[in-house]
Amino acid sequence: MIIDLTKLNSGIEEYTTIDLSYSFSKEELKDSEILELNDVKIYGTISKNSLNDYYLDLEISGIMVLPCAVTLKPVNHDFNIKISDNLNELLSEIDKNIKKVENLLDIFPIVWENILMEVPMRVVSSDVSDVPLEGNGWKFIKED
């Protein structure tokens, strides 16, 4: 997710538009609960103020596929994230340095960290009512 900041830094444009669709690989998802994360829409802008600070305004949306807490079957979970903050502050919150080479900026760490914060503790499939909740020597206990 490399963003070219050349026109922004030279003053040709007031902001740089971000309009991406990204599918995460199995390798990127391996240490998370997420089974699939395809066609994530990333839309927004990066602007620069008079103090040469970058300001990021993003909207991230998509569908993450998570395992059902009862059956372990895949469950689709919609998410929509809005980010509006100083780029340096965002990166310091997630303990990452700005990966900026000349006029290029990688926003992947910000996008990934915010998606991970949206993963629910557990999801339950809508067809769980068909699953037996009791068997020979065991039963499913619900917390009330």
Solvent accessible surface area in square Angstrom, and as a share of the most:
residue,aa,sasa,rsa
1,M,34,0.15
2,I,104,0.53
3,I,13,0.06
4,D,82,0.42
5,L,0,0.00
6,T,61,0.36
7,K,110,0.47
8,L,10,0.05
9,N,46,0.24
10,S,73,0.47
11,G,61,0.59
12,I,128,0.65
13,E,70,0.32
14,E,149,0.67
15,Y,116,0.44
16,T,17,0.10
17,T,75,0.44
18,I,2,0.01
19,D,105,0.55
20,L,61,0.31
21,S,69,0.45
22,Y,60,0.23
23,S,59,0.38
24,F,11,0.04
25,S,56,0.36
26,K,144,0.61
27,E,116,0.52
28,E,59,0.26
29,L,8,0.04
30,K,133,0.56
31,D,132,0.68
32,S,31,0.20
33,E,117,0.53
34,I,6,0.03
35,L,72,0.36
36,E,74,0.33
37,L,0,0.00
38,N,72,0.37
39,D,87,0.45
40,V,0,0.00
41,K,103,0.44
42,I,1,0.00
43,Y,124,0.47
44,G,8,0.08
45,T,40,0.23
46,I,0,0.00
47,S,35,0.22
48,K,59,0.25
49,N,76,0.39
50,S,114,0.74
51,L,141,0.70
52,N,101,0.52
53,D,40,0.21
54,Y,17,0.07
55,Y,101,0.39
56,L,0,0.00
57,D,65,0.33
58,L,5,0.02
59,E,67,0.30
60,I,0,0.00
61,S,33,0.21
62,G,16,0.16
63,I,80,0.41
64,M,0,0.00
65,V,21,0.12
66,L,5,0.03
67,P,34,0.22
68,C,0,0.00
69,A,49,0.38
70,V,40,0.23
71,T,32,0.19
72,L,133,0.66
73,K,103,0.43
74,P,95,0.60
75,V,25,0.14
76,N,106,0.54
77,H,56,0.25
78,D,103,0.53
79,F,11,0.05
80,N,89,0.46
81,I,14,0.07
82,K,151,0.64
83,I,10,0.05
84,S,68,0.44
85,D,38,0.20
86,N,31,0.16
87,L,1,0.01
88,N,68,0.35
89,E,92,0.41
90,L,18,0.09
91,L,4,0.02
92,S,74,0.48
93,E,124,0.56
94,I,30,0.15
95,D,129,0.67
96,K,93,0.39
97,N,132,0.67
98,I,56,0.28
99,K,119,0.50
100,K,80,0.34
101,V,110,0.63
102,E,144,0.65
103,N,41,0.21
104,L,77,0.38
105,L,1,0.00
106,D,24,0.12
107,I,0,0.00
108,F,47,0.20
109,P,14,0.09
110,I,3,0.01
111,V,0,0.00
112,W,43,0.15
113,E,57,0.26
114,N,21,0.11
115,I,0,0.00
116,L,60,0.30
117,M,132,0.59
118,E,73,0.33
119,V,32,0.19
120,P,39,0.25
121,M,196,0.88
122,R,158,0.58
123,V,18,0.10
124,V,70,0.40
125,S,17,0.11
126,S,120,0.77
127,D,59,0.31
128,V,24,0.14
129,S,102,0.66
130,D,119,0.61
131,V,40,0.23
132,P,95,0.60
133,L,64,0.32
134,E,121,0.54
135,G,35,0.34
136,N,158,0.81
137,G,84,0.81
138,W,132,0.46
139,K,129,0.55
140,F,79,0.33
141,I,136,0.69
142,K,138,0.58
143,E,174,0.78
144,D,183,0.95
